[in-house]
Amino acid sequence: MAYLELKNVCKTYGQSNNSTEVLSNINLKIEEGEFVAIVGFTGSGKTTLVNLINGLIKPTSGEVLFKGEPVVGTSHKRGVIFQNYSLLPWLTVYQNVAMAVKEAFPKESKTEIRERVVSFIKMVGLSHAIDKRPKELSGGMRQRVSVARALAMKPEMIIMDEPLGALDALTRGNLQDEILNIWSKDKRTALLITNDVDEGIYMADRIIPLKPGPKATLGPEFTIDIERPRDKTKLNDNINYIETRNKIIAYLMAIGENRKSVSNTEYVLPDVTPKSFVGQF
């Protein structure tokens, strides 16, 4: 039994002649402890896919199963790091994280909750801002609060919806490593939605492209055969990295050109610009 499974999932918005099938025939299996990345075009339905997995919306048809049970509503067992922060503006950094921790661990004492909250805020480098409210923080700092909040709940599965895109290169790289460090300790199942091919290769066990919509569906999977822990500074010289990256980019560019010729629509490709890891993270 897969830890997370999507069976023939379709999602349609609107009704009758005004309906649009955003996702079509999505089939996905993620095993316990796996780290999977889904990379796709802008507007391809990646966030809709995340919302289905997290239980924020229901599929029009098909099933979303978590540990063999249908996903019904949200749960702290599936921790989500959103791309838009989703912080409560009237609460401080500490209070935003603490509220989630109290929900996940209702039996913990005040001391245990405080220790947990403070440790995760420290992990994302925001100890100095622990009493500040979101309006007093930069966009990158708000996203780090979102990361701390999700990880502090110790979810059974971590779901990340392009969580690091708004961060500067150094902060993004540091948080990539922190997420990987936490994941590697107990191999919690992880799903990363990203438009950055390099980020997917660095973090994941498998990369699966999401073809552009409407009627977006998953493409072939690419296995990342690179030993962990991975060293960013050495990836550019790693043959497996180079070959895998080239295959993924070739596939994405091919389907982008094909869709453009069929629909005459300009698609925004994922981040496939060649770059060096040195100095980028």
ChimeraX attribute file (.defattr): number of C-alpha atoms within 10 A of each C-alpha:
attribute: neighborCount
match mode: 1-to-1
recipient: residues
	/A:1	11
	/A:2	14
	/A:3	18
	/A:4	22
	/A:5	23
	/A:6	23
	/A:7	15
	/A:8	16
	/A:9	22
	/A:10	24
	/A:11	23
	/A:12	16
	/A:13	12
	/A:14	9
	/A:15	8
	/A:16	7
	/A:17	6
	/A:18	7
	/A:19	10
	/A:20	15
	/A:21	15
	/A:22	21
	/A:23	28
	/A:24	20
	/A:25	17
	/A:26	22
	/A:27	16
	/A:28	15
	/A:29	14
	/A:30	19
	/A:31	15
	/A:32	17
	/A:33	16
	/A:34	18
	/A:35	25
	/A:36	26
	/A:37	29
	/A:38	24
	/A:39	28
	/A:40	27
	/A:41	22
	/A:42	15
	/A:43	15
	/A:44	22
	/A:45	21
	/A:46	24
	/A:47	17
	/A:48	19
	/A:49	23
	/A:50	20
	/A:51	18
	/A:52	22
	/A:53	27
	/A:54	23
	/A:55	17
	/A:56	14
	/A:57	17
	/A:58	20
	/A:59	20
	/A:60	14
	/A:61	14
	/A:62	17
	/A:63	21
	/A:64	25
	/A:65	18
	/A:66	21
	/A:67	13
	/A:68	12
	/A:69	12
	/A:70	14
	/A:71	20
	/A:72	16
	/A:73	13
	/A:74	16
	/A:75	14
	/A:76	19
	/A:77	15
	/A:78	21
	/A:79	23
	/A:80	27
	/A:81	25
	/A:82	20
	/A:83	18
	/A:84	14
	/A:85	18
	/A:86	13
	/A:87	19
	/A:88	12
	/A:89	12
	/A:90	12
	/A:91	16
	/A:92	20
	/A:93	30
	/A:94	23
	/A:95	18
	/A:96	23
	/A:97	29
	/A:98	22
	/A:99	15
	/A:100	18
	/A:101	23
	/A:102	17
	/A:103	11
	/A:104	17
	/A:105	14
	/A:106	11
	/A:107	10
	/A:108	12
	/A:109	11
	/A:110	12
	/A:111	9
	/A:112	12
	/A:113	20
	/A:114	16
	/A:115	12
	/A:116	17
	/A:117	28
	/A:118	20
	/A:119	15
	/A:120	23
	/A:121	25
	/A:122	15
	/A:123	16
	/A:124	20
	/A:125	18
	/A:126	20
	/A:127	15
	/A:128	9
	/A:129	18
	/A:130	19
	/A:131	14
	/A:132	16
	/A:133	19
	/A:134	22
	/A:135	11
	/A:136	13
	/A:137	14
	/A:138	11
	/A:139	14
	/A:140	17
	/A:141	21
	/A:142	23
	/A:143	26
	/A:144	27
	/A:145	28
	/A:146	26
	/A:147	28
	/A:148	27
	/A:149	27
	/A:150	24
	/A:151	22
	/A:152	22
	/A:153	24
	/A:154	18
	/A:155	19
	/A:156	18
	/A:157	25
	/A:158	23
	/A:159	26
	/A:160	22
	/A:161	24
	/A:162	19
	/A:163	24
	/A:164	23
	/A:165	15
	/A:166	16
	/A:167	18
	/A:168	12
	/A:169	13
	/A:170	12
	/A:171	18
	/A:172	20
	/A:173	17
	/A:174	15
	/A:175	20
	/A:176	17
	/A:177	18
	/A:178	15
	/A:179	17
	/A:180	20
	/A:181	13
	/A:182	13
	/A:183	19
	/A:184	15
	/A:185	8
	/A:186	10
	/A:187	16
	/A:188	17
	/A:189	22
	/A:190	27
	/A:191	23
	/A:192	24
	/A:193	25
	/A:194	26
	/A:195	24
	/A:196	20
	/A:197	24
	/A:198	20
	/A:199	18
	/A:200	23
	/A:201	24
	/A:202	21
	/A:203	22
	/A:204	21
	/A:205	19
	/A:206	19
	/A:207	26
	/A:208	20
	/A:209	24
	/A:210	24
	/A:211	24
	/A:212	25
	/A:213	19
	/A:214	15
	/A:215	18
	/A:216	22
	/A:217	20
	/A:218	19
	/A:219	18
	/A:220	12
	/A:221	15
	/A:222	17
	/A:223	14
	/A:224	19
	/A:225	13
	/A:226	18
	/A:227	9
	/A:228	11
	/A:229	12
	/A:230	14
	/A:231	13
	/A:232	17
	/A:233	13
	/A:234	12
	/A:235	19
	/A:236	15
	/A:237	9
	/A:238	11
	/A:239	11
	/A:240	15
	/A:241	19
	/A:242	12
	/A:243	10
	/A:244	19
	/A:245	20
	/A:246	15
	/A:247	12
	/A:248	21
	/A:249	17
	/A:250	13
	/A:251	15
	/A:252	23
	/A:253	15
	/A:254	12
	/A:255	15
	/A:256	19
	/A:257	15
	/A:258	12
	/A:259	17
	/A:260	13
	/A:261	11
	/A:262	8
	/A:263	8
	/A:264	10
	/A:265	11
	/A:266	11
	/A:267	18
	/A:268	14
	/A:269	18
	/A:270	18
	/A:271	16
	/A:272	17
	/A:273	11
	/A:274	11
	/A:275	10
	/A:276	14
	/A:277	15
	/A:278	11
	/A:279	10
	/A:280	13
	/A:281	17
